[in-house]
């Protein structure tokens, strides 16, 4: 199914409600958007040692792709399929320190770069091994301690990182520490794209987030668009709750309370003076979405202050709104709406990308 969102936001209509309700469209999104974009893998804390492996399942319940991360003897991180090229058996079942990856089913082995090494009882096999007997390697991008993979990406992740580096490149990401006590998953009874729509505009802040509205200067709230990402900048009147920016920074002298980065299609990176909240939106079904909040702390003295205070409360408020919107668009009498040209540039940008990828 094809969709069209006019390039001129002052004339554009939002995606029709069928986009959020049709199972065939939901399945098409998996093939044409999620398999063609980049996804968050986590950080490299489980791969500090050479000759270590770490399996994971990418977007379990949706893509459900078995991935294997390794750090080889050269110290390089690799990302590959966790599926044996013999009979499709899962290779690694848990994190480990090994020199070779050996399939527990029939003993086929690979090095930590995914290259085929040996296989019992195959001496009489003709034209063996071939390139397809190596493990499939996925494109990997490392940004500080953070890892991203593309299953079959249609764009270079550098296009995303470059504008992020411009604003937050001064931060020592390697010193950001994961805090499990401040990280959790939320189950939202709504379509994944509705959650992203909501994130991508500050229009609702005065109406939905009373506490957040008190610490942000809504009148100065700003959205900047990039090819496959965008940035929302939250300003504050309180100098104690803002970034201490270096003199050569593009925003030096401004009171920045938060940088809210969104990366197509489902990743959010919220930088605060205390650190980073990563939000990964994980589709489950048409009306069910898991949102993982992952907290990385840099400066504990600034926790629980400013725009980054009480994230859980803000999330619950967003859930309430998005779930009610999800119920509303089921109506036979709602088809589509219009965009606010001054406040919904991010939503318009997101929906145009969806339409582009689904062509």
N, C-alpha and C positions, 0 to 999 in steps of 0.2 A: 504494500500500500504506500502511495506517495503522499507527501504532505508539502505544503508551501507556506512559508511565513515571509511576508513582504519585507524587503530589505530596509524600507523606510518605516521606522518605528511609529511615526505619526499616522501611518496608513495601515499598519499591520494588525492582523487578528491573531490571537493566540492559537496554539494547536487545538484542533477540535477534540471534544470529549472522547471520541472513539479511540484516540491514541492511548488514553489511560484505561480503556475498558476492554479492548479487543485482544484475545489471546494470541492470535496470529501475529499481530503487531508486536506484542511482548516478545514472542519468539524471534521475530525478525530483528529486534533491537539487540538480542544476544549475539546474533551472527554478524550484523552490519555495524554495530557500535562497540560493544564490549570486546569482541575479538579483534577489532581494528584499532583499539586505543591502548593506553598504558594503565597498569594497575599497581597499587601499593603492595609491596611484599613485607614491609616491616623494617626493622633496623638490623644492623650486622652484629648485635651483641652475642648471638649464638654462634658466630663464626670468627671469634677472635683468634683461635688457634689454627695453624696450618693443618691440613689433612683432616678437616672437619666437615660434616655434612648436616644439613637441616632440611627435612621434608616439610611441605605445607600443601594445602589444597586451596587453590585460588578461587575465591568467591564460591565457597561450598554451598551447594543447594541451587546454584544458578549456572555458572560455568563449570564448577566442580573439576577443575583441571589440576592433576597431581604434578607438583613442581618440586624440584630438588635444587637447593642451594648448596654450593660447596666452596671451601677455600682450599685451593690446591697447595702443593709443596712450594710453589713460587710466591704464595701469598695472595694470589688473584682470586677474586670471587667469580664464580660461574653460576649460570642459571640454566637448567635443562629439564627435560621431561623426566619424571620419576617412573616411567613405564619401560619395562624390559622390552627390547626389540625382538625377542624370540617369540613369546606367547602373550605379551601384554600384562605380565604380572607386576604388581607394585614392587619397586625395588627397596627403598629405604622406608622403614616404618617408624623410625625415631631418630632424634639427633644422636650423632656418634662421632668418634674419632677413628678414621680408617685411612688406609692407603689405597684401597680399591673398593669399588662398589660391586658387590657380588649378589646376583639374584638367588634368593632362597629356594626357587622352584627347580631350576635345572643347572645352576652354577655358572651361567654366563656372567662375565666380569667386564668392568669398564674402569678406566682411570677417572680421576676427579675432574677432568675436563670433558668427560662424556664419551671418550673414544673407546671403541671396542678393543678388548685385550685378548680374551680367550673364551673358549666354549667347548666343553666335553662332547665327545662323540660326533664331531662335525668334520672329521678329517677327510671324509669321502664326499662332502658337500661341494658341488661345483660352483664356481664363481662366488666364492665366500672367503672372507667377509666383503661386503659392499659398503658404500657410504651410508646406506639406510640402516646398517647394523650398529652405527654409532647412535648415541642418544641425541634426540633433537634438542638443539640449543636455542634458547629464547634470547632476544635482545635484552640486555640488562643495563640499567643506568644507576649510578651511585651518586647521591647528593649528600655529602657529609656522611653520616652513619646510615642514611636512609636508602632503601633499595626499591627499585621499580622495574617491572618487566612488561614487555609487550608480547602478546601471543602472536599477533600478526599485524603490528602497528602500521597505520597509514601515514603517520607523521613522526618527525624526529622530536624526541623528548627535550632536546636542547631548546626548541622553540618555546617550551613551557618554562624551563628553568631560567633562561636568560632574563626575562622580566622580573622573576622572583629574586634573582641575585641582585638586581639593581636596587631593590628596597631592603632586603634582609641579609644580603651577603656579608654585612659587617658582623653578624651574630656568629659566635663560635659553636656551630651545630654539634661538633664532636663532644662538647661539654654538656649537651642536653641529656638529662637522665630520665629514663622511663619510670613512671610512678604507677604501679598497678593499682594502688589503693584509690587513685583518682581517675582510673580508666574503667569504662564499662560499656556494655552493649544495650541498646534500646530497640525494642520491637515496636514498629510503627505500623498501624493498620491503614496503609495507604500505598499508592504507587510510588516507586522510587523517584520518578521524575518530579512528582508533586513536592517531594521533600526538597529536591534541588531548586525548584522554582522558588520556594519559600526562602531558602538560604540566599538566593541571588538578588534580593532586593531589601533595602533598609526601609522601604515604604511602610511596612507594617510595624516598625519598632515603636512609634508613639502609641499605637493602638493595642499592641500585644505585650510588649516588654516594658512595664512601668519602671522597674529597677534599672534596666540597661539604658533606658531613655534619659535617666537622671545623670548618667555619667558620660553620655555621648552628646556631642553637639549636632543634633539632627540637621540643622540648617546647613552645616558644612560637610555632611556625609557625601562621599564621592565614589563613583564607580569608574574604573578604567578598563577598557576592553583590549584583549590581545587575541591572537588567532585561535588558540585552543584553551584559553584560560581567561580569567579576569580577576580584578582586584577591587575590593571595597575598602575604603580607608575611613576608619572611625577616629574623629577628632574629639578632644576633651578640653574642658576649661580648667581642669585641675592639673597643674604642672607636676604633681607628685605621682600621677598615674599614667605617665606617658614615657615613651622611649627616650633614652639619652643618645641622641643621634650624633655621629661624627660630623665634623665640620664640612667634609666634602660630600656629605649625603645629599641626595636630591631634595629631601624634605627637611633639611636642617633649619631649625628655628620654628618649626611647626609643632604643635602639641598633638602628637599621634598616639592614640590610646590602643589602637589595634590595626593590624593589617590582615584582612580576610581574603585569602586566596582560594579560588575555586579552579580545579583542573578538570577538563572534560574527560569522561562524563560524570564521574562520581566521587571525586576526591576534594577535600577541603583542608586547608592549612591555615589555622588561625594563630597568628603570632601576637603575643602580648609581652609587655615588659618582663613578666615572670617566666616566659617560655612559649611552648607550643601545644595547641590542641589539634590533633589530627582527627578528622571525621571521615570515615569511609562508608559510603552509602551502598548497601549490598541488597540487590533485588532478591526476593524469594518467590513471590508470585505477583499477580496483577495488583492485589490489594494488601500485600505484606512486604515489609522492608525491614532489614536489620541495619542499624546505624551504630558503628563502632567508634567510640570516643577514646582516643589514645593520648595520654598526657605525658609531655616531656618537660621537665622543670629545669630552668637555667638559674633563676634567682629567687630562692625561697622567700626572701624578705619582701618581695612584691606580690606574693600570692594573696588571693582573696581581696584584691583591691581593683578598682576601676572596671574596665569593660570585660576583663577576664574573671570577674568575681561571680560566684554562684552559677557556673555553667549548667549545672543540673537543672536549676530552676528555669533558665532560659530554654533549655531543651524541652522540658515538660510543657512549657507554654507553646513552643513551636509544634509539638506533637498534637496538642489539642486543636490547634488551628488546621494543621494539615489533614488530620483525620476527619474533621468536619467538612473540609473541602472535598475530600475523597468521597464522602457520602453525598455531597451536593451534586457532583458532576455525574452521578448515576441517574439523575433526573432526565426524563425524556425531553424536557423543555429547556435544557441548557446545552448549547452547542460549542460556543467559544466566546471570548471576550476581547477587549482591547488592552493595549499597553499604555501605561503612563510614560510619555516621552521623557519626562524629567526624572522618574524614579525607578523605572523598570528596564533600564538598558541591559542589565545582566540577564534577566529572564528572556528578553528578546534575543539576545546573543545565543544563549543556550538552546532555545527552541529552533533558531535558524540552523545551528549545527546539527541538531537532531534531524531536521528536514533534509539537510545536505547529505548526511550519512545514510539515510534511508532511501535515497534516490536509486 
